[in-house]
Amino acid sequence: MSTFRQIYYQIVFSTKHRKPVLVEAHEDQLYKYIWGIVKNKNCRLYRINGMPDHIHLFVDLHPSMSLSNFVKDIKIASNSWIKQSGLFPDFEEWKVVTERLHILKKIKMP
C-alpha cells in the first residue's frame, strides 16, 4: 500500500522595510525566474503574484525538500538575480513574512 501526500504552502516574501520597489513592468520576469527555481527543485508552483512591496507563492514541495531550505534557496537566488538584472534598482533584500501550511491531504492508495 502506498501513500499519497500533498501539502500546500503559501509563502510571502516582503521587500526590506516593505519598500514598494518591485515595479510592475518587470514583475513577469521575476516571476518566471522564481518559477524556474521551483521547477528545478522538483516542486510545484500553483500561483505566484504580488504587489510592489511583496510577492506570494502558493506551492507544493517535493517530499525530499524542507520548507526552510526551499525558502532559503529562493531567497538567495532571486535576491542575487534581482540585483544582477538591474530591473529593480531600489531593491535591497527580501524578508520572509510568512510561511503557512494551507491544506494537508493524506490518502492511502491500494
N, C-alpha and C positions, 0 to 999 in steps of 0.2 A: 504494500500500500504506500503510495506517495502523498506528499503534502504540497499543496499549492498555497503560496502566501503572496500577499500584495499589501504593501504599506505605502501610503501616500504621505508626502511631506510638503508643507508649504514653507518655503524659506524666503525670508525678506532680507535683502542687502540694502543698507542705507548708506548714503554718502556721508563723509565725515561732517559732523555738525548739521546734518540734514540740509546741506547747501544744494540748491537747485542747479546742478551743473551737467546733468545728463540731457543734452539738447535733443529734441525730437528728430531733427534732421538726420541724426546718425544712430538713433536707437536700434534700428533694424540690424545694422552691422554688429553692434554689441550683442544683441540677442542671438544672432547667428553664430557668433564666436562662442558664446556660452553654451548654445545647443551642441556645438561640436565637442566641447569639453565633456558634456553629459554623455553624449553618444560614445565617445572614446572610453568612457568608464563603464560601458555596458549598462548604463542606467537609462531611464526613460523620462523624457521631458514632455509633460502633457500641456503645459501652458507657461508662457513667460510674458510678462507685461510690466509696465512701470509708470513712474512719474518722474519729473526732473530730479527728485531727491531720493528715489528708491526704486528697486525692482523686486518683483515677486516671481518665484519659481515654484511650480507645482510638479513634483517629481515622484518617481518610484525608483528606489535604489536597488541595484543588484544585491543579492544576498551576501556577497563577499565584501561589500563596501560599507564601511561605517559612516554614519551621518557626519561625525566630526571631521573625518578625512575628506569626505566629499565636499563639505563646506569650505574647508581649508584650501583644497585644491582649486576650487572655482575662484575663491577669493584671491589667491596668489596669482593664478594665471590671468584672470580678467583684469586685475589691478595692473599687471605688467603690460598687457595688451593695450589697455586704455591709455596708459602713459606713453607707450611707444607709437601708437597710432596718431596721437595729436588731435584726435577728433573731439575730445572733451578737455580743453586746455586748463580749466579750473578744477578738474578732478584731483583730489588729494589721495583718498583711500576709501575702502569700504569699512563699514561697521555692520556686523550681522545683528539685525534687530531681533528676529525670531526664527526659531526652528520648531515647527509644530507638526505633530502627528495628527493626521486627519482621519484616516479610515484604516482599519485593520480587518482584513478578511483572511480567514484560515479555513481551507476546505480540504477534507481528506478525499483523495481520489482513489478509486478501486484499483 
